[in-house]
Amino acid sequence: MGKFMGKKKIIVLPLIVLFLLVSFSSSMKAEEDTIEDVEEKLMDISEEERIILEELFIIAQDIEELERQRNRIAQEIEAMKVDIENLEELIQRETLNYEEKLNILEQFLVSYQRMGPSSFIDIILSADSITNLLERINILRYLAKNSAELLKSIEEIRDKLVAEKENLNEKLAALSKREEELKETILKEEEKKAQLEERLASLEEDREYFQERLNAMMAMIDELAELLKFLSQEFVNIIESENLPEDAVEYLISRDGIIGKISQDVFNDVISKHPNIPETLFRFYPERVEMEIGEKNLLLVGTFVIIDGHLIEFQVKEGVFYDMVLTKETIDEFFREGNLSLDLKSILGNNSIKKILIIEEHVQMLIELNI
């Protein structure tokens, strides 16, 4: 009987493991299907649905940004509390030092009063040599002068530390007030979101439909942040001289100097050869640059600026994700650790970019020659 039970356990255990694996696989498949369904639905929603979802999306972005600000302020407050504690300890030590020195000075003055000026004269007159006399005079002079200077110095240090402590207390109060204001703002945003969710509730069975999409979009926003952080690191060294065809840069001579001209086709071709970067297309319009990552349904709009004479930095002003507006705060968070920059030093040599101009399908750079 015991052997039979042992065999049953051996048989049942693999069945349990198999059941768990099947269940886990099914749940993963359901999750994948859900994400795929959401992405498909985001691509094919009505205008009314898009407006509602975009409103929710903007509010959700605002709330996330406010929470980030609140966390930053809370960290600043904690740091300032530590500074205040350190200052209080310094003030306490310097105050004790001040009081000790003050007592020494008081004792010196009391001794001086008791002994009278004649005692100090006796100290001087009792010198047995010129050298000894000079030493005694210098000691008395040093005691009188340095006691006063030391006292003055300690008072200045104490006053300075007290002023710094008061300043920090004011900052701490201001930051605490800001934190309360942020909490109130977040509460207002939550109330606004609740109002929109009431509208969703009026759609009855579509409520879950919208909530699912909003949650998916916010999750994908986090993925976008990681992707753009990665791209910021990859872009800076993407253009190397060996990757550029000889005619990649068209050089012109104008009244202002030498102009280097790069077409958007060449620009995109160089980027496409980088295996780690997803398909990314840049489009150049007068005073405007568009960057599109098709597989992420992301469009960013901004301009190029020159950094240090050899970096072209893409500064994003606005963007849309699945045709829905990205807030300025979300975009700033995307590039918190640095904007997308292209280093052209390999083709510039010792020369530098003085001015950049974006025109239809081209970027023009006024090059300053450094011979």
N, C-alpha and C positions, 0 to 999 in steps of 0.2 A: 504493500500500500504506500509505503514511504517512497519507494522508487517511482511509483506511478505519479505521485504528487510532484516529485522532483522533475519528472518529464513534462508534466503540465506547466510547471513554472518556466521551464526552458522554452516551451512552445509559445506560452502566453507573452513572454517578454518581447520577442521579436515582433509579435502582432501589435503590442502597445507602441513600440518604437515606430512601426510602419504607419500606425494610425496617426501618431503625432506628426510624422513627416508629411503625410498626405494632408492633414489639417493645416500645417504651416504653409505648405505649398499652395493650398487653395486660398488661404488668407492673403498670401503674397500676390497671387494672380488677381484676386479681387481688388487689391490695392493698386496694382498696375493698371487694371482695367479702369478703375476709378480715375486715376491720373490721366490716362489716355482719353477717357470720355470727357473730362473737364477741359483738356486742351482743345479737343474737337469742338466742344460747345462754345468755348471762348472765341473760336474762329468763326462761328456761325450763330450769332445772336442778333436779335432784332434791335432796332435803334432805341426803342423804349427800354429794353433790357440793358443795353449798353449804358444808357444815361444813368439808370439806377445803380448799376454795378460800379460805374465810374465814380459816382458820388460816394458810395461806400468805400471804394478803393482810396480816394483822396483823404477821407476822414481817417481811415485806418493808418495811412502814411503819416498824417498829422499827429495822431496819437503816439505812434512809435517814436517820432522825432521828439515830442514833448517828454516822453518817458526817458529818452536818451539824455535830454537836457537836464531833467530832474536828477538822473543818476550822476551826471557830471558835476552838478552843483552840490549834491550830497557828498561826493568825494572831495570837492574843494573845501566844504565846511569841515569835514573830518581832518583834512590836512591843516586847516587854519587852527583848529582846536589844539592840535599837537604843537603848532608854532606858539600858540598862546601859553600852553603849559611850559614849554621850554623858556619862553620869555619870563614867565612868572618865577621860574627857578633862578634864572639869571638875575632878575631884579632882587630876589631874596638874597642871593649870594653877594651881590654888589652892595646891597643895603647893609648887610652884616659887615662887609669889608669897610664900608663908609663909616659905620658906627665905631668899629674898632680903631680906625685911623683917627676919627674924631676924638675918641677917648684918649688916645695917645697925645694928640695935640692939646687937649684940655689939661692933661696931667703935666705936659710941658709948660703950659701957661701958668698953671697953679704953682708949679715948682719955681717958675720965674718970679711970680709975685711973692712967694714966701722968701725966696733967697734974695730977691731984690737985684737991682743992676750991679751992686757992688760985688756980689758973688761971681757974676760973669766976668767982672773986671779982675777979681782975684784969680779966676781960672786962667785968664790971659796973662796976668802978671806973674803967676807962679811958674811960667814956662822957664826951663833951664837953658834954652838955647834959641837962637833965631829960627832954626828949623822947626823946633817944637812949638814955638810961638805961632808961626805961620800955620802949622797943622791945626792948632787949637782954634785959631781964628776961622780957618776954612770949615772946620767941623761945625762951629756955631752958626756960621753963615749958611752952610748946607742944610742944617736942621731947620732954620727959620724959613729959608727960601723954599725948600722942597716940601716941607709940611704944608705950606700954603698952596703950592702947585698941585700936590697930591690931593688935597682936599677939593680944590677946584676941578681937577680931572674927574674925581669920583662923583662929584655933583653933576657934572656934564653927562657922564655915562648913565647915572641914575635917571636924570631927566629925559635923556634920549630913549632909554628902555621903557620908561613909563609912557612916553609919547607913542612909541611903536605899539605898545600893548593897547593903548586907547584906539589907535588906528586899526589894529586887527579886530578889536571888539566891534568897531563900526562896520568893518567889512563883513564880519560874521553875522551881525544883525541884518545887514543888507542882503546877504546871501540867504539867510533864513526867510526873509520876507519874499525874496524871489522864489524860493522853493514853495512857499505857500501859494504864491500867485500861479506857479506852474501846476500845482495840484488843482487849484480852482479851474484853470484852463483845461486841464485833462478831464475834469468832471464835466465841464461844458461840452467838450468834444464827445464824451461818452453819451451825454444826453442827446446830442445831435445825432449820433449814430443810432441811439435807441429810437429816435423819431423816424429815421429812415428804415429801421428794422420793422417799425409798425407798418410802414408802407409795404414792406415785403410780406408781412403777415397778411395784409389785405389781398395778396396774390395767392393765398392759401397754399396749395400744393407746391407752388414755385418757390416758396420761402427756402426750403432746403436746397433747392436748385441754385439759388443765388448765394446762400451761405457757403455752399461747397465751392463755388467759383472764387469767392472772396478769399477763403482760406487757402485755396490752391495758389492764387495770385500772390498772396503775402509770402507763402513758402517759396515760390519761384523768385520773388524779390530777393530773398536771402541768397539763393543760388546765383542770381545775377551779380550781387555784391561780390561774391567770391570770384566769379568769372572776370569781372572788370578789374579786381585787384590783381589777378593773375596777368591779365592783358597789360596792365600798367607796368608790370615787371618785365614782360616780354617785349613790348613795343620799343623800349628805349634803345635796344641794340639790334633791331630788326634790319635796319638798312646798313649794309656793308658794301664796300666798293666792288667786291667780286660778285655781288648779287645784282648789280645794276648793269644793264646793257650800256654800250658806249654812248648811244644817243638818248639815254634816259633823261639827261638834263640838257635842255636846249639853251644855249648861251646867246644873249643879245647885248648889243652896245646901245646905250641910250644917253641922253643928256645928263642923267643922274649918275650913270656909271654902268657897271656890268650887271646884267639881270640873268638869273638862272630860272628856267621855266620847267616845271614838271607837270605832266598831264595826269589826270585822275586814273587813266588806264594803266600807266606805268606804276603809279602809286599802288593801285590795287593788285597789280601783277606781282610786285615785290612782296606784298603782305601775303598773298595766296601761296607763295612758295614756302612759307613758314609752317611746318607740319603741326605745331602745337596750337595754332590759332584757328578757331572755327571760321567758316566763311564770313568774311567781313568786307563790306563794300563802303567805300568813301565816295561821296558825290560833292563836287565843288560848284558853288553858285556865287554870284557877286556878293562878297562880304559874308558868306555863310558856308559852313561845312556840315554835311550830313554823314553820319556813320550808322550803318544798318547791319545788324546781326540777324539774318533771316530766320535761322532755326530757333532763335529765342524770341522772335517777334518784337525786337527791340529797335527803336530808332532814336538816336541822339542827335541833337542839333546844337552847333556852337560855332566856334571860330578858332583859327590858329594864332598863337602869339609866339614871339621869339624869347627864348630863355638863354642867357649867357652867350648869345651870338651863334650858337650851333644847334640848339635844341628847338624843334618845332613842337609846341605843346597844344594839345586839343583841349580847349576850355569849353565844357558843355554848359549851355544856357537853359536848354529844355529837352524834354524827351517824352516818348510815348511807349507804352508796353501793351501789346494787344490793342492798339489804337486808343489806349486810355492814358490820361495825363499822369506823368510822374511829377511829384512836387519837387520844388527846388531843394528842400531839405533831404529828400531821398537821394537826389542826384549828388548833392554834396557828400552824403554818407558813402555813396558808391566810390567816390574819389578822395575819401578822407586821407588816405595814405599817399596820394599823388595822382596827378592827371596822366593821361596817355601822352607820351612824348616820343618823338622820333629824333635820334641823334644823327645829324648829317656831317659830323666832323670828318668822317672817312672820305667824303667827297669834297669837303671844303678845304681840307688841309689847314694851313695857317690863316686862311681867310675867314671871314665871319659874315653873318647875315645882319644887315643893317635895318632892313624893312621887309615886310611880307605883305603881299596883296593877293586876295583870293578873287579869281575871275571865273567865268564860265568854263568848267571842266579843266581848269589849270590853277596852279599855285605859282606866283611870281615872287622871286626873292631878289632884293637889291643887295648885291654882294660887295662888301668892303674888302679891298685887296690889302693884304699885309705882307709886303715884300721885304 
